[in-house]
Each structure stands twice: as C-alpha cells, then as structure tokens.
C-alpha cells in the first residue's frame, strides 16, 4: 500500500548519510489513567501536536502490510522498574497505544501513522516489559449486530 511522505523524509530515507533523526511518537491511553501518556524514543523531549512526548527507552515493531495474516506488532520497554509492572498488573484490560513516526526536525509532520493498536498480551522479566499489540478484528464481530427479536423489531411479529 503506497504511503505519502514529505520530501525531507524521502531524502533522509534514501540518502547514504543523513543528519535527520526519525522519532517514534507513542501515546498510551487507558480508562484507568487520568490523562494519556506521551513518550518518544529520542534522547530529549519532542513536542508534536501540542503534546510533550517524554523520552523513554522502548522499541516498537510496526505491523506489516501483508494481507494474508493478521497485522500484529510488539512494544518492548527497557529498564522497567517494579512500579511499572505493578501498574500493568493492576489494570483490568490492555491499554491502547497510538504510534506515529516523524522526523525530529519537523515533529508536527507525521510521516507514518498514527497506528492505533490494542495491547493483547503483556509479559515481563527483570529488565523488559513486552506488549503484543494488534487491531480489533472486525471479521469476528457478528453481523448484523442486533437480532431480529420482538423486543427490537415488534412490527415484524404482529
């Protein structure tokens, strides 16, 4: 599937050497959080879309464009302390992650995304916390979502 990117992004992607830095912008949302959390995989904070993304150590694998299988992704956070693992254990459902790629020189121009992904599973060890991310599968949703019963469609049963 073709994507439109800025000229600066195309030049940096195709150049043998470049001074441009690609930044992953991550927004974390959950009903138990008072406000969304914003992170970036840069050494300094990045302001994009009016939000300050704080630096954090994480690696995001974006979903593939293959049409033959379900698009899945993974997010691995480094240097996890016990408090973060306790937070993950305390929530009842997985958080939603919104990921986007931008150039550090123009963080308001989103080159890829945003990809909105739901945490399906979480695993952790002494040094990392890993989420398996995916999309909500619409092909397993019932269609039509409502049943033709007298409660919803009384005119059909008169």
Secondary structure, 3 states (H helix, E strand, C coil): CCCCCCHHHHHHHHCCCCCCCEEEEEEEECCCCCCCEEEECCCCCEEECCEEEEECCEEEECCCCCCCCCCEEEEEEECCCHHHHHHHHHCCCCCEEEEEEEECCEEEEEEEEEEEEEEEEEEECCCEEEEEEECCCHHHCCCCCCCCCCCCCHHHHC
